[in-house]
Amino acid sequence: MTNSPHPKKLLNILLLLTILVSWGCPASEKTPPDPPLKLSLAVQPTLFSGLIAIADEKGYFKEEGLDLSIALYPSGRASLEAVALGKAQVATVSDFAFAAKTLEDPSVRVLASIGTTVGDRIVARRDKNIHHPDDLRGKKVGFAAGTTNDYFLYTFLLTQKIPQEDITFVDIPAEQHVEALIKGDVDAISTFETYAFEAEKHFGDTIVLWDSQNNLAYHWFLAVKAHLLQSPEPLKRLFRALIKAEDFARGNQEETKRIVSQKWNFEPSFVQQFWWRTRMSVSFGQSIVTSLQNYTRWQMKKAGESAEPPDVINFLHPGLLKEVDPSLVTIYG
């Protein structure tokens, strides 16, 4: 009878074979990691753009395989214009400014909302004899056409029963609002919270401020040109990074405030003052449809157009976010 090999000898043989096989497989045959995909963002630095600041600071874009470049712009309208001109691939923009753009460029698309805010304000100089909203009659009021300043100034005057013809409207780029108020080119401004804060710092108690949105929050979109949807992978990675940022923000509020403040160069007192007005979240809900329908109708009415407004559904692209996380998409038509 033949004796079976000793178990210890078998173990040594297997070990030797393993070593020989490993020598025969050079490290160069291992699959290298995929190179990061490039993507460029045009961003208005605001509290409701905070998820972008967090994802960049925490390295979530790199974790998801994105080589992301961020360029800052003074308004969402300017950010979307940068995308239209090919200077960036993705813009952060308000739902109102997006609706305005669709009327001149039907190739723009909404990918998702990344935040909401009720931060727009009316700022008026007391030395111009403005103490109450009704005192705006006969005054020059600055605003940035095609932005939320435009629409919420209209609704503010409507709420206060002040006829449009009683106001001299002055269209001024958003980043020049405070300067125009200081110089006296206008008596009041309808502006974003960042510029309202600057004005308050300069004027102190010699100005009066009113909330202009009447608690009506507006969405902060990610928007692209339609052709970018043909290469969706970078956009999916962008969503995954922003969802990570939202998860972080939910459990780390104070650190989130610090990151947004430092990343966007905001004073901590500004962040504290306006934080409660802002909600940062990745979503695609039915309220996006409603707001775009309202804003598009208003834009066309203001322009004196009697045609039917375009179907806003044509400008929506919730599919990419739905692929990443279906629970975040609640649009039904």
C-alpha positions as CSV (number, residue, x, y, z in Angstrom):
1,M,0.0,0.0,0.0
2,T,1.3,3.5,-0.9
3,N,1.5,5.9,2.0
4,S,-0.2,9.3,1.5
5,P,2.1,12.4,1.6
6,H,2.4,14.0,4.9
7,P,0.0,16.9,5.4
8,K,3.0,19.2,6.2
9,K,4.7,18.3,2.9
10,L,1.4,19.1,1.0
11,L,1.2,22.5,2.7
12,N,4.8,23.3,1.8
13,I,4.2,22.4,-1.9
14,L,1.1,24.6,-2.1
15,L,3.0,27.5,-0.6
16,L,5.8,27.1,-3.1
17,L,3.3,27.0,-6.0
18,T,1.6,30.2,-4.7
19,I,5.0,32.0,-4.6
20,L,5.9,30.9,-8.1
21,V,2.5,32.0,-9.5
22,S,2.8,35.4,-7.8
23,W,6.3,35.9,-9.3
24,G,4.8,35.1,-12.7
25,C,2.2,37.9,-12.4
26,P,3.9,41.3,-12.5
27,A,2.3,44.3,-10.8
28,S,2.0,46.0,-14.2
29,E,-0.8,43.6,-15.1
30,K,-3.0,45.0,-12.4
31,T,-5.9,47.2,-13.7
32,P,-5.0,50.9,-13.0
33,P,-7.7,53.1,-11.5
34,D,-9.8,55.1,-14.0
35,P,-8.6,58.6,-14.5
36,P,-10.9,61.3,-12.9
37,L,-13.4,62.9,-15.3
38,K,-13.2,66.6,-15.8
39,L,-16.2,68.9,-15.1
40,S,-16.5,72.7,-14.8
41,L,-18.9,74.6,-12.6
42,A,-20.0,78.2,-12.7
43,V,-21.2,79.0,-9.2
44,Q,-22.7,82.0,-7.4
45,P,-21.2,81.7,-3.9
46,T,-24.3,81.7,-1.7
47,L,-25.4,79.8,1.4
48,F,-27.6,77.7,-0.8
49,S,-24.6,76.8,-3.0
50,G,-23.2,75.4,0.2
51,L,-23.2,71.7,-0.8
52,I,-20.7,72.5,-3.5
53,A,-18.4,74.2,-0.9
54,I,-18.7,71.2,1.4
55,A,-18.1,68.6,-1.2
56,D,-15.0,70.4,-2.4
57,E,-13.6,71.0,1.1
58,K,-14.2,67.4,2.2
59,G,-12.8,65.9,-0.9
60,Y,-16.0,64.2,-2.1
61,F,-15.6,65.3,-5.7
62,K,-12.2,63.5,-5.8
63,E,-13.6,60.5,-4.0
64,E,-16.2,60.2,-6.8
65,G,-13.6,60.5,-9.5
66,L,-14.2,64.1,-10.6
67,D,-11.6,66.6,-11.5
68,L,-13.8,69.6,-10.8
69,S,-13.0,73.2,-11.6
70,I,-15.1,76.0,-9.9
71,A,-15.4,79.5,-11.2
72,L,-17.3,82.1,-9.2
73,Y,-19.9,84.5,-10.6
74,P,-21.9,87.4,-9.0
75,S,-25.3,85.9,-9.8
76,G,-27.0,82.8,-11.1
77,R,-27.9,84.6,-14.2
78,A,-24.2,85.3,-14.9
79,S,-23.4,81.7,-14.1
80,L,-26.0,80.4,-16.6
81,E,-24.7,82.8,-19.2
82,A,-21.2,81.4,-18.7
83,V,-22.6,77.9,-19.6
84,A,-24.4,79.4,-22.6
85,L,-21.1,80.9,-23.8
86,G,-19.2,77.6,-23.2
87,K,-17.1,78.9,-20.3
88,A,-18.5,76.3,-18.0
89,Q,-20.5,73.0,-18.2
90,V,-22.8,73.3,-15.2
91,A,-24.3,76.4,-13.6
92,T,-25.9,77.2,-10.3
93,V,-28.9,79.3,-11.0
94,S,-32.3,80.3,-9.5
95,D,-35.5,78.9,-10.9
96,F,-36.5,82.4,-11.9
97,A,-33.3,83.2,-13.9
98,F,-33.5,79.8,-15.5
99,A,-37.1,80.4,-16.6
100,A,-36.0,83.7,-18.1
101,K,-33.2,82.0,-20.0
102,T,-35.5,79.3,-21.5
103,L,-37.4,82.0,-23.4
104,E,-34.2,82.9,-25.4
105,D,-32.3,79.6,-25.2
106,P,-34.5,76.4,-25.3
107,S,-31.4,74.2,-25.1
108,V,-30.9,74.7,-21.3
109,R,-31.9,71.9,-18.9
110,V,-32.5,71.5,-15.1
111,L,-30.7,68.6,-13.5
112,A,-31.9,69.1,-9.9
113,S,-32.4,71.5,-7.1
114,I,-29.5,71.8,-4.6
115,G,-31.2,74.3,-2.2
116,T,-33.9,76.8,-1.5
117,T,-33.8,80.2,0.2
118,V,-36.0,83.1,1.3
119,G,-33.1,85.6,1.4
120,D,-33.9,88.4,-1.1
121,R,-34.5,91.8,0.5
122,I,-35.5,95.4,-0.2
123,V,-32.9,97.8,1.1
124,A,-33.8,101.6,1.3
125,R,-32.1,104.7,2.5
126,R,-33.8,106.5,5.4
127,D,-32.2,109.8,4.3
128,K,-34.2,109.6,1.1
129,N,-37.3,109.8,3.3
130,I,-38.1,106.1,3.1
131,H,-39.3,104.6,6.3
132,H,-42.2,102.5,5.2
133,P,-42.9,100.5,2.0
134,D,-45.4,103.1,0.8
135,D,-42.5,105.7,0.8
136,L,-41.0,103.9,-2.2
137,R,-43.6,105.8,-4.4
138,G,-41.7,108.2,-6.6
139,K,-38.3,106.7,-5.8
140,K,-35.6,105.1,-7.9
141,V,-35.3,101.3,-7.1
142,G,-32.4,99.3,-8.4
143,F,-32.7,95.6,-9.3
144,A,-31.0,93.0,-11.6
145,A,-33.4,92.2,-14.5
146,G,-33.8,88.5,-15.1
147,T,-33.1,87.5,-11.6
148,T,-35.1,86.9,-8.5
149,N,-34.6,90.6,-7.6
150,D,-36.9,91.4,-10.5
151,Y,-39.8,89.1,-9.7
152,F,-39.8,89.6,-5.9
153,L,-39.7,93.4,-6.3
154,Y,-42.8,93.1,-8.5
155,T,-44.6,90.8,-5.9
156,F,-43.5,93.1,-3.0
157,L,-45.0,96.2,-4.7
158,L,-48.1,94.2,-5.5
159,T,-48.5,93.1,-1.9
160,Q,-48.0,96.7,-0.7
161,K,-50.5,97.9,-3.2
162,I,-47.9,100.2,-4.9
163,P,-48.5,100.6,-8.6
164,Q,-45.6,99.8,-10.9
165,E,-45.9,103.2,-12.5
166,D,-45.2,104.9,-9.2
167,I,-41.6,103.5,-9.2
168,T,-38.6,104.4,-11.4
169,F,-37.0,101.0,-12.0
170,V,-33.2,101.0,-12.6
171,D,-31.6,97.8,-14.0
172,I,-28.2,97.3,-12.4
173,P,-25.9,94.2,-12.3
174,A,-26.3,92.6,-8.9
175,E,-22.6,93.1,-7.9
176,Q,-23.1,96.9,-8.3
177,H,-26.2,97.2,-6.2
178,V,-24.5,98.4,-3.0
179,E,-22.3,100.9,-4.9
180,A,-25.3,102.4,-6.6
181,L,-27.0,102.8,-3.3
182,I,-24.0,104.4,-1.7
183,K,-23.5,106.8,-4.6
184,G,-27.2,107.8,-4.5
185,D,-27.8,106.5,-8.1
186,V,-30.9,104.8,-6.6
187,D,-32.9,105.3,-3.4
188,A,-33.5,101.6,-2.7
189,I,-32.4,98.2,-4.1
190,S,-34.1,94.8,-4.5
191,T,-31.2,92.5,-4.0
192,F,-29.7,89.2,-2.8
193,E,-29.0,88.6,0.9
194,T,-25.2,88.9,0.4
195,Y,-25.5,92.4,-1.0
196,A,-28.2,93.3,1.6
197,F,-25.7,92.3,4.3
198,E,-23.0,94.5,2.6
199,A,-25.4,97.5,2.5
200,E,-26.3,97.0,6.2
201,K,-22.6,96.9,7.2
202,H,-22.0,100.2,5.3
203,F,-25.1,102.1,6.3
204,G,-25.9,100.7,9.7
205,D,-29.2,102.0,11.0
206,T,-29.6,104.6,8.3
207,I,-31.3,102.1,6.1
208,V,-34.5,100.1,6.4
209,L,-34.7,96.5,5.2
210,W,-37.8,94.4,4.3
211,D,-38.0,90.7,3.3
212,S,-39.3,90.7,-0.3
213,Q,-40.2,87.1,-0.8
214,N,-43.2,86.9,1.5
215,N,-41.9,83.5,2.7
216,L,-42.0,82.1,-0.9
217,A,-38.7,80.2,-1.3
218,Y,-37.0,79.8,-4.6
219,H,-35.1,76.9,-5.9
220,W,-31.3,76.9,-6.6
221,F,-30.7,74.7,-9.7
222,L,-27.9,72.8,-11.3
223,A,-28.4,73.6,-15.0
224,V,-26.6,72.5,-18.2
225,K,-26.9,72.7,-22.0
226,A,-28.7,69.7,-23.4
227,H,-25.7,68.4,-25.3
228,L,-23.9,67.6,-22.1
229,L,-26.5,65.0,-21.3
230,Q,-24.9,62.8,-23.9
231,S,-22.0,62.2,-21.5
232,P,-23.8,61.7,-18.2
233,E,-21.2,60.0,-16.1
234,P,-19.5,63.2,-14.7
235,L,-22.9,64.5,-13.8
236,K,-23.8,61.3,-11.9
237,R,-20.5,61.6,-10.0
238,L,-21.4,65.2,-9.2
239,F,-24.7,64.1,-7.7
240,R,-23.0,61.4,-5.6
241,A,-20.6,64.0,-4.2
242,L,-23.3,66.5,-3.4
243,I,-25.4,63.8,-1.7
244,K,-22.4,63.0,0.5
245,A,-22.1,66.7,1.3
246,E,-25.8,66.8,2.3
247,D,-25.4,63.9,4.6
248,F,-22.4,65.6,6.2
249,A,-24.2,68.9,6.6
250,R,-27.2,67.2,8.3
251,G,-25.0,65.9,11.1
252,N,-22.4,68.7,11.4
253,Q,-24.1,72.0,11.3
254,E,-21.5,74.1,13.0
255,E,-18.6,72.7,10.9
256,T,-20.8,73.2,7.8
257,K,-21.2,76.8,8.6
258,R,-17.5,77.2,9.1
259,I,-16.7,75.5,5.8
260,V,-19.2,77.6,3.8
261,S,-18.0,80.7,5.5
262,Q,-14.4,80.1,4.7
263,K,-14.9,78.6,1.2
264,W,-17.1,81.5,0.0
265,N,-15.2,84.1,2.0
266,F,-18.3,85.0,4.0
267,E,-18.2,86.8,7.4
268,P,-19.4,84.4,10.2
269,S,-21.9,87.0,11.2
270,F,-23.5,86.9,7.7
271,V,-23.7,83.1,7.9
272,Q,-25.4,83.2,11.3
273,Q,-27.8,85.9,10.3
274,F,-29.1,84.1,7.1
275,W,-28.6,80.4,7.9
276,W,-32.1,79.8,9.0
277,R,-33.4,81.2,5.6
278,T,-31.6,78.5,3.6
279,R,-32.1,74.8,3.1
280,M,-29.4,72.7,1.3
281,S,-30.6,69.5,-0.3
282,V,-30.4,67.6,-3.5
283,S,-33.9,66.9,-4.9
284,F,-36.2,67.1,-7.9
285,G,-39.7,67.8,-6.8
286,Q,-43.0,68.9,-8.2
287,S,-42.6,72.4,-6.9
288,I,-39.9,72.9,-9.6
289,V,-42.5,72.5,-12.3
290,T,-44.9,74.9,-10.5
291,S,-42.3,77.6,-10.0
292,L,-41.1,77.4,-13.6
293,Q,-44.6,77.6,-15.0
294,N,-45.4,80.7,-12.8
295,Y,-42.1,82.5,-13.6
296,T,-42.3,81.8,-17.4
297,R,-45.9,83.2,-17.6
298,W,-44.8,86.3,-15.6
299,Q,-41.8,86.9,-17.9
300,M,-43.9,86.6,-21.0
301,K,-46.6,88.9,-19.6
302,K,-44.0,91.5,-18.6
303,A,-42.6,91.4,-22.2
304,G,-46.1,91.9,-23.6
305,E,-46.2,88.5,-25.3
306,S,-49.6,86.9,-25.7
307,A,-48.5,83.5,-27.0
308,E,-48.8,80.4,-24.9
309,P,-45.8,79.8,-22.7
310,P,-43.5,76.9,-23.5
311,D,-44.1,73.6,-21.8
312,V,-41.6,73.7,-18.9
313,I,-41.4,69.9,-18.8
314,N,-39.3,70.1,-21.9
315,F,-36.5,71.8,-19.9
316,L,-36.4,69.3,-17.1
317,H,-34.1,66.3,-16.9
318,P,-34.7,64.4,-13.6
319,G,-33.4,61.1,-15.1
320,L,-29.8,61.3,-14.0
321,L,-30.6,62.0,-10.4
322,K,-33.2,59.2,-10.5
323,E,-30.5,56.8,-11.6
324,V,-28.3,57.9,-8.7
325,D,-31.1,57.9,-6.0
326,P,-34.7,57.4,-7.1
327,S,-36.0,58.5,-3.7
328,L,-34.9,62.1,-4.4
329,V,-37.1,62.5,-7.5
330,T,-40.8,63.1,-6.8
331,I,-41.9,64.9,-9.9
332,Y,-45.1,63.5,-11.5
333,G,-45.6,65.7,-14.6
